[in-house]
Amino acid sequence: MAERGRPRGFDRDVALRRAMELFWRHGYEGVSMADLTAAMGIAAPSLYAAFGSKEALFREAIDLYRATDGAATRRALDCERTARGAIEAMLRDNADAFTDPGLPHGCFVILGAVNTAPEHEGVRAHLLDLHREACGLILRRLEQGAAAGEFPPGADLGPLAGFYSTVLAGLSIKARDGTGPDTRMPLARPRVRPGQECLPVYVRPAARAPVRWAVPNPRARCATAGTCS
């Protein structure tokens, strides 16, 4: 908050965006207060007055990321008409977002959780909660697909949601390592044989019999496709 009676001498939104990209690129511990003030173009007293603390600034930066550059998962799961289409769009759109040449590579949330030391457990726990929340969104979308008859009866969807959450984490780490599109896209669009695209094998918990879920490749998007791309 700006000091009473004095206008703030900087654009808070611009400063937050710069902090977000700095934290995204270097992690919470990799960014010092000197780094932040230099990137944001403000003095330390102004930073504390506007954001409260480094951790509070980091949490705001995470919120901004999830609402902007990190919104691909929620958009895909909300907009696609089938669970299969939603999963494919989620992987494809995140693979593209994770390697955008104009931004830090990888997922801010996933990489931040991996690279946060135990002494900042509050930060790490917050990021892990957000990662679990994303897995919950995947599971909810799969359950909606099951209710619509997209899965065989008795499908165990929890492990399948966990699998795709793990794939997203892997795509993020591969992107940060410099993996290019030729490697990235086969990961995002798995195949069981040439010409047939499907979701991977899952196992019924009772009979332990592997069942493939192979469905058509619908490309229809939701009615708000203009805002969901």
Secondary structure, 3 states (H helix, E strand, C coil): CCCCCCCCCCCHHHHHHHHHHHHHHHCCCCCCHHHHHHHHCCCHHHHHHHHCCHHHHHHHHHHHHHHCCCCHHHHHHHHCCCHHHHHHHHHHHHHHHHCCCCCCCCCHHHHHHHCCCHHHHHHHHHHHHHHHHHHHHHHHHHHHHHHCCCCCCCCCHHHHHHHHHHHHHHHHHHHHCCCCHHHHHHHHCCEEECCEECEEEEECCCCCCEEEECCCCCCCCCCCHHHHC
